[in-house]
């Protein structure tokens, strides 16, 4: 029996240790937003967060999730600034890779609030978009970053104390 | 040649052409329903009665309910092009509807929709007129009913914001539907005469709307074929035999699989159509168990006869064919080509090769099959019910009317999901195992069963007269033909009546340059044909044929010491057969000339560039002469002389696709297809070895990623002309523009796709 947190909820699953986290998320817990693309961690369609880090769930045995926090696209509940930016910039075409793209991009913004074009490219080149919506992925990440930054400027209590 | 008509004319006429059907408008269950019915359908009853009695048998194109919600039924699939949005915009335009009131439903398989194929860049081109007319009929009906309610003359009314308006009076669609009575029939003749809104009055076409399919694709809620589950289903994975055709299973040893938890058994599939031969399906309680069990199972085969075929064999075969006089089928024959060559002052020829290229759509092939109450239900994303359904029925040995194909979002189509043969092993496993079966291909399985773009060989020859003019142009083309394998009934006859040919492996050679003597032969490569199933890959024939054609025009220009752009412009005179016709190709080659001049300016053609950098230019007219999308493309490249690496710095593209229905989606299609063009030119491609594709997954098939993305400068021509296709044409001119740019940067002429650093290194060494 393996126990972990899935989008903030404690779950347990009786599956062979080597079962990829991907299939457990999709077929046992019914969260279909995480996609199967290559099975060898080369395309990024299956990207989820494991304790906040972007991982490829197709190549992550379920045993490694023991006691950890796993979050998927559904965990964002449509409220992540990237999701809004994705709609504003009309990023998705076929859309199949986009959950993975958003999960991957979210870890970039966690570490780097205002990434440069090169930093975005470097971080996002781990994920394939076969429709090649790359220009819009890049634009959406920049716009989400800018919006988050301006939000921080407005609402940061520290700055208002100093100011 | 009109590919589109050619594709549809072989099916029952009445169900196909909206222009041949009556349009009915009636109230059903208090909704206003607008539907087409075959002319043969008896109309002794009122329109409402017919629609009601036949349930949903006539094809319902759109309906308006008492809340004022307008649902447009779209018999096209959504695979990234936001087609539902664009088609709904056409209806909304004529209806004067509020965009917020619009919903889209994607239709499942039903013969009433006629021949349905989401491909060929056809959707908007094909649906623009019938949807506009259907919307216009709705407009008239709503105005009549609204005028009555307002107590005014219909003439005084207009439609706006989902309301009928007359002066300062208005009534909403919702009110009209609640109170109105509708019973109208329009004959095909009446439909054809309906006035369509003039472009200057448009409020929806040509304006951006948020694409309706985007929000669910940002939160994980969009349902793709792979996401569908049914009660009581089991999982399956195929074991694919060593050759595409002719393999036979001799024995299966599953002793090692029996220890795997969840393993349920295997089936040797019996396909009554013989499309798949020698397949084993491994069944388990979970997909992971199915993968593990299939890896543990040993199958011994008698293989088909293609186990030794290599890429080089296929190319050598093609080379032989393009050099065989009178091989294949005659496609273009203008003037007297033999005379032109006999009397030429000089001649020039070149051979171009493109290697096997694959789909690698992100969602691996999959289908869920269930037999219920005498009907086979197939759940999968697919581009064509009309090709997929009969293939599944034939494999199962049942009639077409006992199969229903349910549609979902496609995790990429690009032509791989047009002939949905991946549903066959799912259906057969379900039939033999007796349970609903979800069969998923792993990525290597998907790659092995791909319908790759065939390797190709083209030979192009030019006859030059003593005035230094290009007077003869001969083009021989050879490849495996997708249409021959998957839809042979759709192959037209060549102009010399010597046989039929695949238009999707030929179109693109019938260019719009005026050259007095011009001959094109198109030749099937039988070795490619029997080794794998050649596939339709986004931009199909023009995607590789134009690499030859547009590289060669450049070669001729350099040979004649002419500027390659000026030489093209001079040949785009719009004379004779290149003058075009109403409505789709009106003004003909002159529109291509216009985009070329525009692109020349945008790219600052003739500018001085640093060493090892170059600009190259190429044109394309989209997927077919009968639906020309006029495009000029310039590539700015830098070549590393030591490593041979080609970097595409910027792509410039000018597009005239007539009326742009949904500008932002149009832009998205061009962005994506330019990058596809770069990817196919430099990053993709594989080879056939031992009868199979070498590429198996994303480690050895490497489409362009974000770090290889060039800058893009995209310009659409503002136009009110008839809308044409946009899903594929942006791919076509990119590869030849890059090749021409490499030549201008280095003096090295690359005649092979993909263009690789070693090609540059080899040629620099020789030089």
Interface residues (C-beta under 8 A of the other chain):
Chain A: X15 X16 X18 X19 X20 X23 X26 X27 X30 X31 X32 X33 X34 X35 X36 X37 X38 X39 X40 X42 X43 X45 X72 X73 X74 X76 X77 X78 X83 X86 X87 X90 X91 X92 X93 X94 X95 X96 X97 X98 X99 X102 X120 X121 X122 X124 X125 X127 X128 X129 X130 X131 X132 X133 X134 X135 X136 X137 X138
Chain B: X79 X80 X81 X82 X210 X211 X213 X214 X215 X216 X217 X218 X219 X220 X221 X222 X223 X224 X226 X227 X229 X261 X286 X287 X288 X289 X360 X361 X362 X363 X364 X409 X410 X411 X412 X413 X414 X440 X442 X443 X664 X665 X668 X671 X672 X675 X676 X679 X697 X698 X699 X703 X704 X705 X706 X707 X709 X712
